[in-house]
């Protein structure tokens, strides 16, 4: 079992930046493919970014490509989502999710077995 805890959310003005953290416990995060999902009010949860367990593959949704960066610090057992040039449409609850090793950029949320509780990101002027 792996437990995930997100942090780093908050309120920011358009054009600003935030860095979300997803701290894992119970298992070594380097054995897991980790994704960041987000769910805006009244909308379905959508995938934002994926980092493969090897660290060699990443995937970004078109809506965040070029603005968000997913990365990992194995020593801290933590996965990050650096979010730059934030827009009001980025407002959502952001959740990290993990699955053991297998990397598939087309995998759905049901393929991820471990989830954090989520952290709110609000982009507003």
C-alpha positions, -999 to 999 in steps of 0.1 A, spaced: 0 0 0 11 35 -7 -4 66 10 -4 99 -9 -7 134 6 -9 165 -15 0 201 -5 8 234 -20 -26 245 -33 -39 280 -27 -51 311 -43 -31 329 -70 -37 356 -96 -37 348 -133 -2 345 -146 11 333 -112 27 301 -102 22 273 -77 41 241 -69 21 212 -57 37 183 -38 25 147 -35 43 130 -6 42 92 -6 46 69 24 45 32 28 63 24 -5 91 39 -26 75 63 -51 101 54 -77 83 21 -82 51 39 -92 38 58 -121 22 90 -107 -4 112 -123 -19 145 -114 -56 148 -120 -79 178 -115 -116 184 -111 -132 218 -116 -166 226 -101 -193 210 -121 -169 191 -144 -155 156 -146 -121 148 -133 -94 151 -160 -58 141 -163 -32 169 -162 1 151 -162 18 117 -158 53 108 -148 64 72 -154 80 51 -126 113 52 -144 112 90 -147 119 87 -184 84 94 -197 60 123 -191 26 131 -206 8 164 -204 -28 173 -213 -29 198 -241 -45 223 -218 -14 224 -195 14 216 -219 42 241 -218 30 256 -185 30 226 -161 60 204 -153 58 171 -134 89 159 -116 101 136 -88 125 137 -59 132 101 -49 151 111 -18 120 129 -5 96 103 -19 77 132 -35 63 141 -69 58 177 -78 36 196 -102 51 230 -111 23 252 -125 32 284 -143 13 310 -162 -19 299 -144 -52 308 -158 -87 310 -142 -96 278 -160 -69 260 -140 -91 264 -109 -98 229 -96 -91 204 -69 -58 187 -78 -52 151 -68 -22 129 -72 -27 92 -80 -3 63 -84 -2 29 -100 25 3 -96 51 7 -124 29 4 -156 30 36 -176 2 42 -201 -6 78 -211 -40 66 -222 -49 50 -189 -80 62 -172 -84 73 -136 -98 38 -127 -64 24 -135 -48 43 -107 -51 24 -74 -39 50 -49 -51 85 -44 -45 115 -23 -72 137 -7 -67 166 -31 -56 202 -28 -76 232 -40 -61 256 -66 -79 288 -72 -68 312 -100 -86 345 -98 -80 382 -99 
